[in-house]
């Protein structure tokens, strides 16, 4: 039994390392993300290496490049931040709640 447990722990850790963070957030309005229009609704996002993998409200997934930064303190909640770019809102940052991870887009 001990041998099985010793092998299971490293395997679980390796699986979790593939998807370091996952979170969900809600968009109240349509926003632009690297040329894609994201409609209002609840989205899931996962961080896989240098890609942000989004799942839209219809269950479809897509990936976009992401730049990762570390904040000085943990974020209390996941927040999606937008900025007005050429007259329309663009998703520029997602702060992952419970971590110091900041996902930056369009940088």
C-alpha angles and dihedrals in degrees: 000000000000091000092054091049092049090054095043096055097058091043091052091048091051092050091050092049090062090064105031099177136011128182143154132228139174126237113207093192139026112277136182121242116183091323096318121112112226113202122216114280144082117311132188119215129191129186116230113175105295096346132086109214112206128195112201126212089268091057096251118135133214135170133223131182114262137192114218124215131176121228123213093244136027118269112241093214139009110267130186111207124200134192131198108254118179092339099311133083118261127191104240105162144016119196110203112225116235092024141069091238119125118187112208123198131195094017 
